[in-house]
Structures are given as C-alpha cells and as structure tokens.
C-alpha cells in the first residue's frame, strides 16, 4: 500500500464507496466500477469482509486493512489472552496494531513502534476511528527506538517479530526473526520490567526453556482448537538462574478462555494393561494446546474420574466411561461405536458392512499418517464418522466413533 492508496481509502468518497459496498462481492464491485481506483477499493472491501470475525473492532469501525498486515496479525481473540496490565506498555512491532489496541484497554499509555511509514500512518488513522487516544504510534525501527530510549522503564515490552527471511520463507527460530530479540534482550531488560515475546506456534516449548534458562513463563494460546501463539515471558522482578519456567495454556473454548498451569506433580491416570478395550464408551482428545505444552499428564484431576478413565500415552487420548465433569473441558469428545486392533482389512470389511463410505481419521502417537490410514482403508475423507488411532500398551488400536453431542 502506498501513501496515494491510503489517501484514497481515507477520503470521503473512498469511505462512502466502501461503506455502501461492504456486503458486495469484491469482484462484482471491481466489474461495476471500471476506473483505476476500483482495484484498491475492492481489495479494501475484501479484507474488511474478512476482518469481520478475526478483527470485529476493526470491521465495526470500517478501519483500513492493509492485506499483508492483516495476514500477519493476531486475531482479537488471541490478543485478548494477553492479560497483562500496568501503567506503560511498549509494543515494538505494531503491525496492524491489534495487540496495541488490546493493551490500550489495560495500560494507561501504549507506545507502539512501526518501521513502515505508510503502515504507521494507517494505524494512527485506525486508532482515531476507534477512539484509542492513549496509543502513540512512532515511525521507527525497534532497534533504533530501544537503543535511543531515555526514560523510565516500561511496565511491559511486547514483541511480535516478523517470521520471514529476506526471501519470504517462513522462519521460527528466535535468532532468525526480525527484530532479533535475542540480541536485544540485554537492552530490553534495562528499559522494561516485563518482556513478552510472541513466538510461532511451531516453536518448541522445551527448546524455549533450554535456549532461555531465565524465562519466567512459557504460554501456549489456542483458539477453537488451533494453536495460535507461544509466549515467552521474562520478568525482571523474578529473574531465574535455574529451575524450570512456569508453563501455562489458555484455550478459547465455548466463547471463553480456560486457563491451566502445569503443576509440579503429574495427575496419575491409570493406564495399566486392560485386556478388554471395549469397556470404554468415550474417547477424549484435549485441545491442541495440551499437546503443544505437553500437558496431558498434568490435566487437572477434577475433570476425569480416575476409576473410569485412562490415558493411552503422554501424547495420546483419554479413554473413559464417565464424561460428567468434562463438558467445560477444552476437548473433542467422541462416542465409541466399535473398537479394533489396527487391521486395515478387518476395519474395511466392517465399514463396508455398515455402508460407511467416508471417514475422518484422527491419529496421535501412531506410526501411520491420516492419509496413509485412509489409503489403506480405501475410503475418502468426510462424513460424520471418525476413526481414531493410537498406540496403547505397545499395540495399535482404532476406534470407530462419532462426535458426542
């Protein structure tokens, strides 16, 4: 987006056309308005439409949405999981400003740094539309601002580094991101009381603890069973010289966040040899954040009756006969209809006899991929039926199931 594009989108005529055509398909708008500005306006209509669920505040305000900034930004739901508060906040990687907007509700003053001058001007305009007067947008690089800053330490410094290299290839290691916060950390610790780094969901929790032995907390954020962010929290008031960081997860489930912290002791779910696997009525797959944070063995015991539940493996599934306490537990619950040792020919014959012609495959801790399993069974993906596969007690198992209503 150029300054000229921005001026068009900010103009009274541009705003009128966007508002009047917000329910119009962008391609239809472009065909009906054959002038040089139509493509720019059509693109804006397209991204405003896409922002309706991801960025509802921006949609309502009819904010300007640069395409690349939209693709790279947090959703408002993911941003709301960052429940930090205080007097002053420094966002070193403003982007579209979604996180800055959220922080402005919990901090008296937010300073937001954006190195791209057009994007900085766009964000200023959007914040004015949304009446966010306590956010100051500064057009500068993170490195320049940090090294030249003179003033009181910020209560919070937040960084969401770019995770693409010069060729546009995705990266996720801290030292490959921009800005390189590994190099900046010594300076950040001098000007910030708490530092929060948003990492790619591909970054490994254990790798983070090894690379940053003084990290205070590591958080995993998921929205609707999709891992969105991994947060590294450095607290200067609680610098760690040794020991493990606190691991927490926040799962957006049933329109609210559920928060779990890993206890020092595992919640022991019996998984002794069970000769008759058909005793179980349900299989439970916890939210993806539990797998990312390696939390299954630390699942709070109030959700599962240990007498009627077992955990197949630390990266497997829960099997149970009692789901009374887990309706508000972030998970997918399946009702088991048939149980098999994994023998594709036997399962295929059963599916054919039951006239099941399509199948969704879910596998964890299993030697074959979902695609491999469907190929072996010769069934396409789809339908209401699920085949859930895992290894339990050294044997490969499969459950034919449906989602529990």
N, C-alpha and C positions, 0 to 999 in steps of 0.2 A: 504494500500500500504506500502511495506517495502522498505528499502534502496536498497536491491537487485533488487526489481522490478523497482525502479527508475533508477538504473544504467543501467538496460536492456533497458528501454524506452529512455534513453539519448544516448545510444550507437549508433554508425554509422549504424550498422546492424539493430538495432531496428527502428531507424528513417527511414531507407530505406524501410523496410517492411511495416511500417505504411503508408508512402507516396505512395508506389506502390499499396496499397490495400485500399485506402481511399474510393473508390467507391464500394468496395466489401462488401457483407453482412457479418457481423462478424461471424455468424455461418458457412458460407461457408469457410471463411478463416481458422477457427479452424479445420474444417474437412480436409482441404487440407494440413495443417501444423501440423502433429501429433508429437509434441515434447512438452516438459514441459513448454516452454515459450509461446506456442501458445495461451493459455487462457488469459495470461496477455496482449499480443499484441491485441488479439481480443476484449478484454474489452476496451482497449485504442481506437481502431478503432471505436467501438460502441459509445463511449462518444464524440469523435471528431466529428463524424457524427451528433450527437445530438446537439453539440455546434454551428452548422452552423448558425442557426437563433438566438439562445439565446446569444451566445458569438462569434460573427463573427470575432473579432480581434484575439481571441484565435484559431479559426479554421484556419484562413489565416496563422498564424504563426506556425501551427501544434504544439501547446503547449501541455504539458502533463496535462491531465484532470483526477484527482482522482475522482471516482464515487460519494462518499459521499459529497465531496466539491462541485461538480457540482450540486447535488440535492439541496444543501442548499444555493447556491449563488444567488445574484441578477442577472437579465439579464442586458446586457449592456444598453438597452433602459431605464430600470428603474434606473440604476445608473446615466445615463445622466441627469435625472431630478434633481439631487442634484447639483444645480448650485452655489455652494459656491466657493470662491476663496480667495487667500491671499498668504502669504509667506511660512508658515509652517503648515503642517497638520499631525495629529497623528491618524492613524487607529488602534484601539486597538484590532480589531478582523479581521485579514487579510483574513483568509479562502483561497479561490482560488485567491483573490486579484482583483476582478472585480471593487469594489469601489475604491480601492487604485489606480488602473490603471486610472480610470476616474479622480480622484483627482489630479493625477500627471500632468494632462493637464492644471490645473488651479492654482496649487501651485508650488512654486519654489522647495520645498523639502517635501517629504512624508516619514514619519516613520511608518512602518507597523509591528504590533506585531502579531506573530503566535506562539502558545504554542506547537504545534506538530512539532517535528524536521524534520520529513520527508516532511510534507506539506510545512514547511518554506523553505526547500531546493528546493522543486519543484517550488515554487513560484519565488524564486530567478532565477532559470533557465528560467522560462517562461518570466519574465521581461527582461532578457537579450535577449531572442529571439525577443521581441517586442521593443527593444531599449529604455526601460524606465529606464534611468540611474539615475533619480532623486528620486528613491524609495529605501529606505534602509529597508530591512527585518530583524527583530530581533527575534530570537527564545527565547521567554519568555512568561510568563503569563501576562495578562492585569494588574492583581492586583499587581504583583511584579514590573512591569515596572513603574506603576503610583506611588507607594509608595517610590520607589528609585530614581525617576527622579529629577534631579537638573539641572535647566537651564531656559531659557526664556520661558514664556507661549506660547503655540501653538495658532495659529490663529483659528484653528478648531480641535476639538477632535471628532472623529466619532466612534460609537459603534454599531455593529450589533450582539447582544448577541445570543447565542445558545438557542433555544426554545424547548429543550427536556430535560426531567429529567433523573435521573440515570438509569431508566428502559426503556428509549427510548420513553416514552409517550410525546406527544406534550403539551407544556405549552405556555401561552401567557401573564400572569401577570408579571409585571416588577420584582417583588421580587423572582419569580421562575426561571428567566433566568440566564444564566451564560455568562459573569460575572454579578453579582448582581449590576447593575449600581446605584440602589437606595442607597446602602451603599457607593459606590464610589463617588457619586456626590459632597460631600463636598471637597474631594481632587481634583476632576476634575476641579472644579471651580477655584482652586488656580493655576492650570497649563494650563488652557485653556480659551481663550477669548470667544469662542462659542462652545457649545457642542450639537451634533446632535445624537439622539438615533433612530435607526430603530426598530420599533415595528412590531409585527404580524398584518396583516390586520384584524384579529379578535378582536383586542383591541379597546375598545370603545372611541370615541372622547370625549364625556362628562366625562367619567371616568378618562381620562387622565388629563383633566382640573381640576377635583376635587382632584385627587391624587397629582398633581404637580401645586400648585397655582402660582408658579413663572415661569412656562413655558411661553416662549415668543410667540412661534408659534407652531401650530399643522398642519402638512401637510398630505394630502392623495394623493397617487400616483397610477394611474391606467394605464394599458397598454392594448389596444384593449378590452376595457370594462371589464377588470378583475382587481379588487383591488389587488395591489401588496405589498404596503408598507404604513405604517403610521409613520410619522416622528415627533419626539419631539425635538424642538429647544430651547435651553437655551442660552440666550445672556447676558453675564456678563456686556455688555455695556448698557443693557436695562432691568435690573432685575425688576421684577414686584412684588409688595407687595399686590396688589389687582387688581380687574378687570379681564376681560376675555382675553385670548390669541387671537392672530390673527389666523384665520383658512384659509388655502389655499388648493386648489386642483390643481393637474397637470394631465391632461388626454392626453395620447398619442393616437391621432386620426388623420387619413389621413396623416400618416407619419410625424407628428409634435406634439409638446406638446402645449396644450392650458392651460393657467394659469388663475385661478379665485380666488379672495379673497372675503371673506364674508364681506359685508358692514354692517354698524351698523343698517340700516333700511331694512325691508323686501320690496321686489318688489311685490306690491299687484296685484295679478292676480284674477280678479273677479270670484267667484265661487258661486254666488247666485243661488237660485233654478231655474233650467232650465227644463221646463216642456217637451220640445220636444228634447230628446237627439240626434235624428237623424240629427240635424243641423250641426254636426261636420263631417268633411271629413277626418281628420287625428288624430292619437294618437301618442304622442311622449314620449319615455322612455329615459330620460337623462342617460349619462354614470353612471356606478355604483358608481363612486366617489362622485357624487352629493347626493346619498342616504347615503353613509357612513359618509359624513361630514354634513349631514342634511342641504343641500344647496338649495333644490328645491325652497323654498320661497324667496331665495336671488339670484335667477338666474338673471343675468343682463337683464334689460328690453329691450335692443336693439335687442334681439333675437326673442321676441314674441310681436305681436300686441295685446295689452290688450283688444281691442274691439272685437277681434275674437278668443281669447284664454282664457281658464280657467284651473286652477289647481285643480284636484279632491281632493287632500289631500297633506299634507306636505310630505307624503311618497307614493304618488300615481303617476299619469301621467298628462301630459299636453294634453288637447283636443283643437284642433284648426281647423280653416278653411284657415289659411294662413301660409305657410311654406317658404315664400320667403327669410326670413332672417336667417334661421337655417341650411342651408346646410353645414356650417362650425361649427355648434354647436355639441359638442360630444354627440351623441344620436343615438337611433334607431328610424326611422320614419316609421309608418305603415299607409297604406291607408285603411280606414274603408269601408268594403263591406256590413256589416249588424250589427245592434245593437239590443241587447236583455236585458231585465231584466233577471237575472240569474235563469232560469228554465231548468234544465237538459233535461227533456222530450221534451220540445219545441225546444231546441237547437239541440238535437239528431235528431228529425224529420226533421229539416231544413238541417242538414248535410247530412242525408240520401237522401233527395230530390235533393240536389246539387251534390250527388255522391262524397262527401268528405270522404275519408276512413282513413285518418291520420291527425294528428293535433299537432301543437306545442302550449303549454299552457304557458302564462306569467301571473303571478299574483303578485300584490303588494297591501298591505292593504286589504287583503281578508281573510275570515275565513277558506278557504279550500286550501290545497296544490295543486300544479300542478298535482301530481299523483292522488289525490282524485278526481280532476275535470275530468281527463281522464277516470278514473274508472267509474264515474257517467255517462259519455257520451259514454262509451264503444268504445273508439277509441284509437288506438296505437299512440305513438309519431312519428313525422316525417312529411315529405311533405313540401309544400310551404305555407300552411295556418297556421294562428296563431289565437288563442282565447285569448284575453287579458281581464283579470278580475280585478275588483277593487270595493270598496265601495265608492259611491259618494252620498252625502246628505242623508246618512242613508240607502241607497238602494243598493243592489248588482247588478252590471252591467257587461255585457260581450260584447265584440266587436269581430266580425269575421273580420280578416284583413290579408293583405299581406304586405311584406316589400316594402316600397316605393323605386323605383329605382333611 
